[in-house]
């Protein structure tokens, strides 16, 4: 949840939708509880152990497809306030009156239910087998994610709790849209400060007023708009002191420069108000109606001196007297609003809550050594992982190894870039070639062919139906029905196990195999140049392409197909028309009618019929 009052909608205009490479080679802290709740909600009663299924697929694809180094963070022991708020939320969702129910006692921390804890333990075991670092927070997982982000240990954090900004996060990824060219919905604290004018302490003050995960109610009668208008009247250094002052019943001086939508009323410097001048009921300007009948006033300028003009409907006088009256009314209105808000705050007991402020401002949400958190990514324990998923998910070992292949390829290419002596992928396959460039969701991939290393002289032959596919160097893949984060792309594996095809990041392939990647790029550029040359017409006005320039088995475009089938038939019909026109006779009208029904263009038929 985080901050109440539709806080995410307030931040929505400042969201950035980033592309595939936004998090490549970057460290990201992930709130594991958020993933588990999301998975259980999305796939409840639809899949076996959805928390394990989606954690496995999302981790593999974040690591391989997006090049992310994920760090998973677990919730620790919740604070007494969080336990109490969690039970209140449960009772509200269940329709139980919290006023008559015994909610969690003050000062008592309550853990989550046993089913949720079992899901967390299963996911932790899975992540450790995958070689991912897992950290446990002292309290809230999003608090430790924010601390890691603020201290520079990670570049962003993935969570849907908006109070991550209150804990000090600088970059929060709220949601992932895998079937999109811009899959990451990202929020930067710098954009929020520039757009809303609110800093970290301002956001904490807003959460105290509208409610948060530790106090669901906030201040009764104050919504998000009132809270924003209130906190904008103070600087970040004085906002907490002013809230303490208001909470004790002291009303600070009215802030005449409170910034809000459509509120830019300057304070009046005049010491005493003056009485409003009398105004003409006919034209609405200062003066009497009798005087304005004799001659027009200075505000009504007409060609003829026949008197003033009648005021229009909704007329407002802009004289200094009326302007001052309006300003005084607005000032009085804002003063009453200010007193009202302060009165609502003063009615709350223990406002602001010191425990909540200290929790948000705390800079120690995890147990680390002096060197900082231990963030290390190891190699997955494939055999143990196969046994684990086969037991919990009832998956076949071959299926599990295929789904793990993208992650193993990414690890292999990264290790090969650092240590060129490593030659075999998973101890069996060696690099063969780069087959083509693929486009998926606007992002380029290299399709890499891996050949199984064989000690004897036996060779693995590529079947005929696959060889035609490998001739194309460039292919664009449309949107796939399965999300990249929830399901992986199954690699193409030959039935005899002689070779496999995988989609890899071009930069990663270049760093691991620089010579082969450079050779592929040069060959591709050369073939593109030849294709462009053969596609140009040989003579002016010629639209036909030579048959030798077209590869066999490639489907023609609709224009090329229409031309190749239409041109010979039109030439033959043209010759017949010449013969018919040269032999006059009684049957000329019948011939014309016959010609008019042939497959000719409209212009040709018109010329033949009407001369």
Number of C-alpha atoms within 10 A of each C-alpha: 13 21 27 23 20 13 17 17 9 13 16 13 12 19 18 15 18 15 17 19 16 16 18 15 13 15 21 24 29 23 24 23 22 16 18 20 13 16 19 18 12 12 15 13 10 9 13 13 17 21 22 22 19 22 20 22 19 19 20 27 24 19 21 24 24 20 22 20 23 23 24 22 24 24 21 17 17 20 21 17 21 23 24 24 20 21 16 22 16 13 15 12 9 9 9 13 11 14 8 7 10 10 15 18 12 10 11 13 16 18 13 13 8 9 8 15 13 11 18 19 12 16 21 22 14 20 21 17 19 22 14 22 19 21 23 17 20 18 18 24 29 33 30 32 33 29 25 26 23 19 14 12 17 21 19 27 29 28 23 19 19 21 24 27 27 25 26 25 27 23 23 28 21 17 14 15 14 17 16 17 15 19 20 23 18 21 23 18 18 14 17 21 14 11 12 13 13 20 18 19 23 25 20 24 22 29 28 25 30 26 22 23 22 22 22 22 16 22 23 13 13 19 17 19 14 17 21 23 17 23 25 20 16 18 14 17 10 12 19 19 13 17 24 18 17 21 21 18 15 14 18 13 9 15 15 17 14 20 17 14 8 6 13 11 15 12 12 13 6 8 6 7 11 10 8 12 14 13 15 20 15 16 23 21 24 21 16 17 20 11 13 22 16 12 14 19 22 12 15 15 12 13 5 9 12 12 18 25 17 12 16 10 6 6 9 12 16 13 12 11 16 17 12 17 15 12 15 16 11 15 18 12 11 18 16 13 14 21 15 14 19 21 16 16 24 22 15 15 11 11 19 24 12 10 12 20 17 10 18 18 15 13 17 13 22 22 13 11 8 6 6 12 13 12 16 11 15 13 14 19 12 16 11 13 21 19 16 17 18 15 11 13 15 11 14 13 15 10 12 16 15 16 20 24 21 23 20 21 17 21 17 19 22 15 14 20 17 11 12 11 9 14 14 16 20 12 10 14 19 18 18 14 16 23 19 21 20 19 14 16 19 16 15 17 19 23 21 21 21 21 20 20 17 13 6 6 6 7 10 15 11 12 10 8 8 10 11 12 12 14 11 13 18 15 13 13 12 10 12 11 8 12 17 21 22 18 17 21 17 14 15 13 14 15 9 9 11 18 22 19 19 20 23 22 20 16 13 17 21 15 15 20 17 14 11 16 19 12 12 17 15 12 13 16 12 12 13 12 12 12 13 10 12 14 15 13 13 13 8 7 7 9 14 15 15 11 8 8 12 14 10 9 7 9 10 11 8 8 8 14 11 11 12 14 10 13 11 11 12 14 11 10 14 14 10 12 15 10 10 16 13 8 9 9 10 7 11 13 11 10 16 18 14 10 19 17 10 11 12 16 10 9 8 12 18 12 9 14 13 7 6
